[in-house]
Amino acid sequence: MPTKADLYLNTLSELENSTGDIISTAIVTHDGLIMACTRQDREKNEIFAAYGAATFKRAGETMEALSGENIDMLLYESKDHMVVTVRAGEHALIIALTGKNVQMGFVIMNVQKTAQKIKEI
């Protein structure tokens, strides 16, 4: 029987295989602890998780201060990359690092579907 970690990794692999130009994905806690990650470099995994969760938390605080609502998704970009972070239940986030040449609507849709799968696991 597969473990929860195996199920998480399989779900992330499905996301990456179904969506072009995703470089890395992770499921992390709101505190930035790694639940599953497709990157092999442990140090970069920890940075990816910690900064991704911290950025989501800060954006959430801003949204709450401005509108009184919680944030469900965060998207930010640099010259060559984009990051999309989506809430996956009460205790988890999915973070996806992509190249710049993606169809972001398609990526967002697939990450949101994956977030729903994570909730069900």
C-alpha positions as CSV (number, residue, x, y, z in Angstrom):
1,M,0.0,0.0,0.0
2,P,1.4,3.4,-1.0
3,T,2.2,5.9,1.8
4,K,0.8,9.4,1.9
5,A,4.2,10.7,0.8
6,D,4.1,8.4,-2.3
7,L,0.6,9.6,-3.1
8,Y,1.7,13.2,-2.9
9,L,4.7,12.6,-5.1
10,N,2.6,10.7,-7.7
11,T,0.1,13.6,-7.7
12,L,2.9,16.1,-8.3
13,S,4.4,14.0,-11.0
14,E,1.0,13.9,-12.8
15,L,0.8,17.6,-12.6
16,E,4.3,18.1,-14.0
17,N,3.7,15.5,-16.8
18,S,0.4,17.1,-17.8
19,T,1.6,20.7,-17.8
20,G,4.4,21.9,-20.0
21,D,7.5,23.8,-18.7
22,I,7.0,23.1,-15.0
23,I,10.5,23.0,-13.5
24,S,9.6,22.0,-9.9
25,T,6.6,21.4,-7.7
26,A,6.2,20.9,-3.9
27,I,3.6,20.4,-1.3
28,V,4.5,22.3,1.8
29,T,2.9,23.3,5.1
30,H,1.9,26.9,5.7
31,D,5.1,27.1,7.9
32,G,7.3,26.0,4.9
33,L,8.0,22.4,5.9
34,I,8.2,20.0,2.9
35,M,5.6,17.3,2.6
36,A,6.6,16.3,-0.9
37,C,8.9,17.8,-3.6
38,T,10.0,16.8,-7.0
39,R,13.4,18.6,-6.9
40,Q,16.4,16.4,-6.0
41,D,18.5,19.1,-4.4
42,R,17.7,19.1,-0.7
43,E,19.0,22.6,0.1
44,K,17.1,24.1,-2.8
45,N,14.0,22.2,-1.7
46,E,14.1,23.8,1.7
47,I,14.6,27.2,0.2
48,F,11.8,26.6,-2.3
49,A,9.4,25.5,0.5
50,A,10.4,28.1,3.1
51,Y,10.3,31.1,0.9
52,G,7.2,29.9,-1.0
53,A,5.2,29.6,2.2
54,A,6.6,32.8,3.6
55,T,5.6,34.7,0.5
56,F,2.1,33.2,0.5
57,K,1.7,34.1,4.2
58,R,2.8,37.7,3.6
59,A,0.5,38.1,0.6
60,G,-2.3,36.6,2.7
61,E,-1.8,39.1,5.4
62,T,-1.9,41.9,2.9
63,M,-5.1,40.6,1.3
64,E,-6.7,40.3,4.7
65,A,-5.8,43.8,5.7
66,L,-7.1,45.2,2.4
67,S,-10.2,43.2,1.8
68,G,-10.8,41.1,4.9
69,E,-10.6,37.9,2.8
70,N,-8.2,35.0,2.7
71,I,-5.8,34.4,-0.2
72,D,-6.3,31.2,-2.2
73,M,-3.7,31.7,-4.9
74,L,-0.5,33.7,-5.4
75,L,1.2,34.3,-8.8
76,Y,4.5,36.1,-9.2
77,E,7.1,36.3,-11.9
78,S,10.7,37.2,-12.7
79,K,12.4,37.7,-16.1
80,D,12.6,34.0,-16.9
81,H,10.3,32.2,-14.3
82,M,6.9,32.3,-12.7
83,V,5.7,30.8,-9.4
84,V,2.1,29.9,-8.7
85,T,1.1,28.9,-5.1
86,V,-2.3,27.5,-4.4
87,R,-3.9,26.6,-1.0
88,A,-4.5,22.8,-0.8
89,G,-6.7,22.5,2.2
90,E,-6.2,23.9,5.7
91,H,-2.7,22.7,6.2
92,A,-1.0,22.6,2.8
93,L,0.1,24.6,-0.2
94,I,1.2,23.6,-3.7
95,I,4.0,25.6,-5.2
96,A,4.9,25.3,-8.8
97,L,8.0,26.9,-10.4
98,T,7.6,27.3,-14.2
99,G,9.5,28.7,-17.1
100,K,8.3,31.9,-18.6
101,N,6.8,30.4,-21.8
102,V,3.9,28.6,-20.2
103,Q,0.2,29.1,-20.7
104,M,-0.4,30.4,-17.3
105,G,-4.2,29.8,-17.4
106,F,-3.5,26.1,-18.1
107,V,-1.0,25.9,-15.3
108,I,-3.3,27.6,-12.8
109,M,-6.2,25.3,-13.8
110,N,-4.0,22.2,-13.4
111,V,-2.5,23.3,-10.1
112,Q,-6.0,24.0,-8.7
113,K,-7.1,20.5,-9.8
114,T,-4.0,19.0,-8.1
115,A,-4.8,21.0,-4.9
116,Q,-8.3,19.4,-4.9
117,K,-6.6,15.9,-5.2
118,I,-4.3,16.8,-2.3
119,K,-7.3,17.7,-0.2
120,E,-8.8,14.3,-0.9
121,I,-5.7,12.4,0.1
